[in-house]
Amino acid sequence: MPFPSKPSAFIHEAMATTFEFRVRHAEPVYARQAAQAAFAEIDRLETLLSRFHEGSDIWRINHAATGEHVVISEECHACLLQALQLHEFTGGAFDITIGAAADLVKSAGKNRVVPEPDALQDILDQRAASTIALSPGNFVVEVTQPGASLDLGAIGKGFALDAAAALLREWEIENALLSAGGSSILAMGAESDAPGTGGWPVNLLGETRSAPLVLHDYALGASGTGEQGNHIIDPRRRSQAYAHIRAWALAPAAAAADALSTAWMTMNRDEIAGVVAGLAPGHAAMVENPDGSLHLCNRTGVWARLEPGAHPVRA
């Protein structure tokens, strides 16, 4: 089947960001229909996962009383399970229970002020006292101690991209590049059938320099301070001290890439290497240091510097 020279591009606003799909298919009308179906799925997931959507699964958990059992959707259950697993893998660096604290630092950042340390600590103390119990066997969350402030912002967009990709495959779409706000990217297949391409070219945009990357059936998550300032909290050290000015995570799925790139920002290189070495094959990390140098950590846990003008990293 012949393919058009350029993929069709589609844009959709959801989850407080812009989703952009580039879909390669012989029939552009069919590609548009598939993309619209995927966007509808993202909208549906937002009604389940957003803590700002009154009545969503996460909203109901955050507003539940002590001892209350909250029945949630299969999708929310799956996302929470992934989040809790990544919390464990990263030693607590990735944490979805600090939504209220994140609100405080983001509000302070918009007003160009530093959040009051005592106010931030009070919120984190309350968060530490709150407890939920998630059963792997059923779709019920028990709130054992109130005060939960679950926020899936650092994994929800990637989770939505994974769901969109699964739906596109049901539509027999094999080649597409899906992105959410540019910070979460999922590549399916390749941009073209031309020899030597083998994927979708993506540019890693650092604060001081960039690097080429080619993705094939792979996901990329990005985190940094350039757009939202110091909005990421290290729940382990209760600080906003960052080891890097920008971080990227490569993973087979977008949800993991989304979450891990957030965690990398507050983890030093030895900590990141330990996590990468312990994860399933296919995970990697990249960071940008304050001096502008880029470094890659692969499955072996060894770091290598990416020199300017080097060949694209392929994943």
Secondary structure, DSSP 8 states (H G I E B T S, - for coil): ----SS-EEEEEEETTEEEEEEEE-S-HHHHHHHHHHHHHHHHHHHHHH-TTSTTSHHHHHHT--TT-EEE--HHHHHHHHHHHHHHHHTTTSS-TT-HHHHHHHHHHHHTT----HHHHHHHHHHHHH-EEEE-TTSSEEEEEES------HHHHHHHHHHHHHHHHHHTT--EEEEEETTTEEEEES-S--STT--SEEEEEE-SS-EEEEEESSEEEEEEESTTT-S---BTTTTB---S-SEEEEEESSHHHHHHHHHHHTTS-HHHHHHHHHHS-TT-EEEEE-TTS-EEEE-TTS-EEEE-TT---EE-
